[in-house]
């Protein structure tokens, strides 16, 4: 009996109070609002890269000969025009001696023809002066001397052309002789040595003598996926790390863009310039590049706490004329405490800073 009285007098009012509390409008709750902001989004993605030498060349023999001496070995540091190897080709020396003799003979013939022309010209001048006296010189004799001069002039021109040809042959042979000294085309490091003294080498041999690479500056090649290939900042600095020096942070400069995607991998090949003065980096290393990902336009950002994710949807709660409006969104890149969202939102929209699905769609919201 007492229990019945308690139910009627005390328990019923308590239950009613609880129901009233649940039915209380959201206005009794304190809600913070933030504005949707529009800003450029810059983030980074870790991409693999590969180092290549700045310059690389395989040195071949330009003339046939025997290796006389090799002045360098693998790992040798060389300067431009340093002699790397010496070849011997006795037949080139013999050809040079023969060409020099031909040039001397041709030049002597030319000088002789010029001397004969000078003598004939002198005779002609005397005959012409004497012809001024009536009957002193026959007219036919003067014509004959004139024809001799023309013939000797033609002979001199021929001798000069022979001399020029002999000079060109000698110059070519001396150039070939200079090829017996294999010189470095640039400063670098000898990375391969494939010859030894006594080996027969020549233009027909596919095996190079040496491989020279310039390593004070390197090319960092990065295959950028298509989704990250937009708005590549030319000249921007990019950081990277290598397994050999995990504690060091390196940087490179974006320098060259292939402007063509590889059809199989759907990647864009980008080259970056890397200064390697201390020689810590080497071709063939695979660094991890912190690639900057930028978009052409701004992105809409809200605090991460403003986004609610359930099994059914992801949304933010917008304050629309004092009522809660659930707006479906998709999350994107994060930047500090902010997260990128895409959906039916606009910059400046007011959303709840700490959203919860307990705030029902369409329910009343307190004023800002």
C-alpha positions in Angstrom: 0.0 0.0 0.0 2.8 2.4 0.9 4.5 1.5 -2.4 1.4 2.5 -4.3 1.3 5.8 -2.6 4.9 6.4 -3.3 4.3 5.6 -7.0 1.5 8.0 -7.3 3.0 10.8 -5.1 6.7 10.6 -5.7 7.8 8.3 -8.6 5.5 9.8 -11.3 6.7 13.4 -10.8 10.4 12.1 -11.0 9.7 10.3 -14.3 8.0 13.4 -15.8 10.9 15.5 -14.8 13.3 13.2 -16.7 11.2 13.3 -19.8 11.0 17.0 -19.7 14.8 17.1 -19.5 15.2 14.9 -22.6 12.6 17.0 -24.4 14.5 20.2 -23.5 15.5 22.1 -26.7 19.1 22.3 -27.8 19.0 25.9 -26.8 19.8 24.8 -23.2 23.1 23.4 -24.4 26.2 25.5 -25.1 27.3 25.0 -28.7 30.4 26.6 -30.4 30.4 27.6 -34.0 33.2 28.0 -36.5 33.2 29.3 -40.1 34.1 27.2 -43.0 37.4 28.6 -44.4 38.8 28.6 -47.9 42.5 28.3 -48.2 45.2 26.7 -50.4 46.1 23.2 -49.4 49.7 22.1 -49.5 50.7 18.7 -48.3 53.5 16.2 -49.0 53.6 12.7 -50.2 56.5 10.3 -49.8 57.7 9.2 -53.3 60.7 7.0 -54.2 63.4 8.6 -56.4 66.7 7.6 -58.0 70.0 9.4 -58.4 71.7 9.7 -61.7 75.0 11.3 -62.5 74.9 14.9 -63.8 77.2 13.8 -66.7 78.1 10.3 -67.7 80.2 9.1 -70.7 81.8 5.9 -71.9 85.1 6.7 -73.5 86.0 4.8 -76.6 89.2 4.8 -78.7 88.8 7.0 -81.8 91.6 5.4 -83.7 92.9 1.9 -83.8 95.9 1.2 -81.7 97.4 -0.7 -78.7 97.0 0.5 -75.1 100.3 1.7 -74.0 99.5 3.1 -70.5 96.4 3.6 -68.3 96.9 6.5 -65.9 93.7 6.0 -63.8 91.7 3.3 -62.2 88.2 2.9 -60.7 87.5 5.7 -58.3 90.1 8.1 -59.6 89.2 11.8 -59.4 90.2 13.6 -62.6 90.1 17.1 -64.0 89.0 18.1 -67.5 91.7 17.4 -70.1 93.7 15.1 -67.8 95.3 12.2 -69.7 93.5 9.0 -68.8 95.2 6.5 -71.2 97.8 6.5 -73.9 97.7 4.4 -77.1 100.3 3.6 -79.6 99.9 3.4 -83.4 103.2 3.5 -85.3 101.5 3.5 -88.7 100.0 7.0 -87.9 103.6 8.3 -87.4 104.7 6.8 -90.7 101.7 8.4 -92.5 102.5 11.7 -90.9 106.1 11.6 -92.2 104.9 10.7 -95.7 102.3 13.5 -95.6 105.0 16.0 -94.5 107.2 15.0 -97.4 104.4 15.4 -99.9 103.6 18.8 -98.5 107.2 19.9 -98.9 107.4 18.6 -102.4 104.1 20.3 -103.4 105.2 23.6 -101.8 108.5 23.4 -103.7 106.7 22.9 -107.0 104.5 25.8 -106.3 107.5 28.1 -105.5 109.2 26.9 -108.7 106.1 27.7 -110.8 105.9 31.2 -109.2 109.6 31.8 -110.0 109.0 30.8 -113.7 106.0 33.1 -113.8 108.1 36.0 -112.5 110.8 35.4 -115.2 108.2 35.2 -117.9 106.5 38.3 -116.7 109.8 40.2 -116.8 110.4 39.0 -120.4 106.9 40.1 -121.4 107.4 43.6 -119.8 110.7 44.0 -121.8 109.1 42.9 -125.0 106.2 45.1 -124.6 108.4 48.1 -124.0 110.5 47.3 -127.0 107.4 46.9 -129.1 106.8 50.6 -128.8 109.6 51.0 -131.4 108.2 50.3 -134.8 109.5 46.9 -136.1 111.7 46.1 -133.1 109.5 43.1 -131.9 107.3 40.8 -133.9 103.7 41.0 -132.7 103.4 37.2 -132.6 106.3 36.9 -130.2 104.5 39.2 -127.7 101.4 37.1 -128.0 103.3 33.8 -127.3 104.8 35.2 -124.1 101.4 36.4 -123.0 100.1 32.8 -123.4 103.0 31.5 -121.4 102.1 33.8 -118.6 98.5 32.5 -118.5 99.6 28.9 -118.6 102.1 29.5 -115.7 99.4 31.2 -113.7 97.1 28.2 -114.1 100.0 25.9 -113.1 100.5 28.0 -109.9 96.8 27.7 -109.0 97.1 23.9 -109.4 100.2 23.8 -107.3 98.4 25.8 -104.6 95.5 23.5 -104.5 97.8 20.5 -104.2 99.6 22.2 -101.3 96.3 22.9 -99.6 95.2 19.3 -100.0 98.5 18.1 -98.6 98.2 20.4 -95.7 94.7 19.1 -94.9 95.9 15.5 -95.0 98.7 16.3 -92.6 96.3 18.2 -90.3 94.0 15.2 -90.3 96.8 12.8 -89.5 98.1 15.0 -86.7 94.5 15.1 -85.3 94.4 11.3 -85.3 97.7 11.3 -83.5 96.2 13.5 -80.8 93.5 10.8 -80.3 96.2 8.5 -79.0 96.0 10.5 -75.8 92.6 9.8 -74.2 91.6 12.8 -72.2 88.9 13.6 -69.7 86.1 15.7 -71.3 85.0 17.0 -67.9 85.8 16.9 -64.1 84.6 13.7 -62.6 85.2 10.2 -61.2 86.3 7.1 -63.1 83.6 4.6 -62.3 84.7 1.8 -64.6 88.0 0.6 -66.1 87.7 -2.0 -68.8 91.2 -2.0 -70.4 94.8 -2.9 -69.6 98.1 -2.2 -71.3 98.6 -4.3 -74.5 94.9 -4.4 -75.4 94.0 -3.7 -79.1 91.3 -1.1 -79.2 89.7 0.9 -82.0 86.5 2.5 -83.3 85.0 -1.0 -84.2 85.3 -2.2 -80.6 82.0 -1.9 -78.7 83.8 -2.2 -75.3 84.6 1.2 -73.8 88.0 2.0 -72.3 86.7 3.8 -69.3 83.4 5.2 -67.8 83.6 8.8 -66.4 80.8 10.4 -64.4 80.4 13.8 -62.9 79.1 13.4 -59.3 79.6 16.9 -57.8 76.1 17.5 -59.0 73.4 14.8 -59.4 70.1 14.4 -61.1 67.3 13.2 -58.8 64.6 11.4 -61.0 61.1 11.1 -59.4 58.1 9.4 -61.0 55.2 11.5 -59.8 51.8 9.8 -59.9 49.2 11.5 -62.1 47.1 12.6 -59.1 50.1 14.5 -57.7 51.2 16.0 -61.1 49.2 19.2 -61.0 50.7 22.6 -60.3 54.3 21.4 -60.0 56.3 24.4 -58.6 59.2 24.9 -60.9 62.3 25.9 -59.0 60.9 24.9 -55.6 63.0 23.2 -53.0 62.1 19.7 -52.1 63.5 17.7 -49.1 64.5 14.1 -49.2 66.3 11.4 -47.2 68.5 8.5 -48.0 68.9 5.2 -46.0 72.7 5.7 -45.8 72.3 8.9 -43.8 69.0 8.7 -42.0 69.8 11.5 -39.6 70.6 14.0 -42.5 68.0 16.1 -44.3 68.9 16.9 -47.9 67.3 19.2 -50.4 66.9 19.4 -54.2 65.5 21.9 -56.7 62.7 21.0 -59.2 64.4 21.7 -62.5 62.9 19.7 -65.5 59.5 18.3 -66.3 59.0 15.7 -69.0 55.4 17.0 -69.6 54.4 13.5 -70.7 53.0 10.7 -68.6 54.4 7.2 -68.9 51.6 5.1 -70.4 52.3 2.0 -68.3 52.8 3.6 -64.9 50.7 6.8 -65.4 53.5 8.8 -63.8 55.2 12.0 -64.8 59.0 12.0 -64.8 60.5 15.0 -63.0 64.2 15.8 -62.6 65.6 17.7 -59.6 69.1 19.1 -59.3 71.1 18.1 -56.3 74.4 19.6 -55.1 76.8 16.9 -53.9 79.9 18.7 -53.1 80.8 16.4 -50.2 80.3 13.2 -52.2 77.8 11.8 -49.7 75.3 10.8 -52.4 75.9 8.4 -55.3 74.1 7.4 -58.4 71.9 4.4 -57.9 70.8 5.4 -54.4 67.0 5.4 -53.8 66.0 8.4 -51.7 62.5 9.0 -50.2 61.3 12.4 -51.5 58.8 14.5 -49.6 56.9 15.6 -52.7 54.8 18.8 -52.4 51.2 18.2 -53.5 49.4 21.4 -54.5 46.0 22.2 -56.0 45.1 24.9 -58.4 42.3 26.3 -56.3 41.5 26.7 -52.6 40.0 24.0 -50.4 37.3 24.2 -47.8 38.6 23.5 -44.3 36.9 22.9 -41.0 38.2 21.6 -37.6 38.5 17.9 -37.5 36.1 17.8 -34.5 33.4 19.4 -36.8 33.1 16.2 -38.9 31.0 13.3 -37.7 31.5 9.9 -39.2 29.0 7.1 -38.7 28.5 3.8 -40.4 26.0 5.4 -42.8 27.4 8.8 -43.6 30.0 11.5 -42.9 28.7 15.0 -42.3 29.0 18.4 -40.6 26.2 20.2 -38.9 25.5 23.6 -40.4 23.6 26.3 -38.6 20.8 27.1 -41.1 18.5 29.8 -39.9 18.8 28.5 -36.3 18.2 24.9 -37.2 20.7 22.0 -37.5 21.4 20.9 -41.0 23.3 17.8 -41.7 25.5 18.3 -44.8 27.2 15.2 -46.2 30.9 15.7 -46.9 34.0 13.8 -47.9 37.2 14.3 -45.9 40.5 15.1 -47.7 43.9 16.3 -46.7 44.6 17.5 -43.1 46.6 20.6 -42.2 47.2 20.9 -38.4 43.8 20.8 -36.7 41.9 21.4 -39.9 40.6 18.9 -42.4 39.6 19.4 -46.0 35.9 18.7 -46.8 34.1 18.6 -50.0 30.3 18.8 -50.2 27.4 21.3 -50.4 29.3 23.9 -48.3 30.5 27.4 -49.0 33.2 29.5 -47.4 31.8 31.4 -44.4 29.1 28.8 -43.6 28.7 28.4 -39.8 29.1 24.8 -38.5 29.3 23.4 -35.0 32.8 23.1 -33.8 32.3 19.9 -31.9 29.6 18.0 -33.8 27.7 14.9 -32.7 25.0 12.8 -34.1 23.0 13.6 -30.9 22.2 16.9 -32.5 19.5 15.7 -34.7 18.9 17.0 -38.2 16.4 19.8 -38.1 16.6 20.4 -34.4 16.7 23.9 -33.0 20.2 25.5 -32.4 21.0 28.3 -30.0 22.1 31.6 -31.4 25.7 32.3 -32.1 
